[in-house]
Amino acid sequence: MTGHNAYFGQLQAALQQEGELLPRLIVDLDRLDHNIDQAVAFATQTGKTLRLVEKSLPSFQLLDYIARRAGTRRLMSFHQPFLNLDAQHWPDADILLGKPMPAALAERFYQSLTGGFEPQRQLQWLIDSPERLKQYLGLAQRLGLRLNVNLELDVGLRRGGVPPGQAGALMLSALLQRIAQHPQHLRFTGFMGYEPHVAMLPRLFGRPERLLAQAMATYQARVEQVQREAPALWAQALAADGQPPLTLNTAGSPTYRLHDQEQVSNELALGSGLLKPTHFDLPSLAGHLPALFIATPVLKATGAFTLPGAGWLPALISRLAGRGKQALFIYGGNWLAEPVSPAGLTASGLYGTSSNQQVLLAPTDTALQVDDLVFMRPTQSEAVLLQFGDLLAVRAGRVVGHWPVFANQ
């Protein structure tokens, strides 16, 4: 009979003992420790700092746990309500925005800010165009603020920011000029150049090493342009007097381990790779272990797979599609996830998906009964982590904590 292996069998026993028979999301702390240690060792080896991507780890207990083990207080935030939560929970954090925010949301952040967090010293807004910088300048003038601006570079992703080539050189010149003209309201703090295409594109587009070299050559050209055209801004960023330190951010989970040679950036962003959902089953993350699983009970085991409908055609299709398969209906479903245990589980494209009771097809020798658990691996972390209530932190196959996630505002 096919059933869970020892790892998932131990998890199932622990969850059943705890009475955890709702769909739950599990974080394996032993595997997470391994992944954190991999990242810390790499950052130490390359002389770079780690910045945690909050959207991919949206739980303060989870972020606190990782930050303590990794020894970092740097966050990357992508959502204005989460940014206010970050500032309140981590008043000592160094926060970089991971995407450009509408100026109206930046204003809302300041209106909602409470606690001891000091944006002028600890927060960098991401700017992708002269138009957005003009909007932020207007906001700073209206509110009597000084804003730290980190400039987004297009290093090959083609998702906006300062583009490569002469057009980018002209844009960067305009950005630097406006910042220099308004020192009481704007401060340059560095660059962010995200390059997931390096690891995600088919090899037809180029080897990761070549694509990374191209990306970092673009990055280096922009650094040299600031040093050449605006040396006072560069010196001010280096001095970090009353503002965040010079931030030359790059990478993400798919690519961080490729940055073992380049010496342009000084920090690496990392989030989902620490949990390793299925979209991060990449050669660059071969040393990381899957640490995130959905567990949900079987509600019904109905025997041989049968399609709805009367007549010979549905019956024939059922026999052909479900040959050697039994139908299991689970609690919930239709998540961004793939069945992982027991082996051989698949979704049914013919029956369709359901967020209420999804059918999974299992080999007829699968030893699952009603109230036994099915385990899935999420395909990503940032959306899935917000769907299950508290995370279940497990260690050595036992539940050791219930960690609330952010309110999905």
Secondary structure, DSSP 8 states (H G I E B T S, - for coil): -B---HHHHHHHHHHHHHT--S-EEEEEHHHHHHHHHHHHHHHHHHT-EEEEEGGGS--HHHHHHHHHHHT--EEEE--HHHHHHHHHH-TT-EEEESS---HHHHHHHHHH--SS--HHHHEEEEE-SHHHHHHHHHHHHHHT--EEEEEEB-SSS-SSSB-SHHHHHHHHHHHHHHHHH-TTTEEEEEEEE--THHHHS-GGG--HHHHHHHHHHHHHHHHHHHHHH-HHHHHHHHHTSSS---EEEE--TTTGGGTTS--S-SEEEESGGGT--GGG--GGGTT----EEEEEEEEEEEEE---SSSSHHHHHHHHHHTTTEEEEEESB---SEEEEESTT-EE-TTT---SSB-EEEEETTB---TT-EEEEEES-STTGGGSSSSEEEEETTEEEEEE------
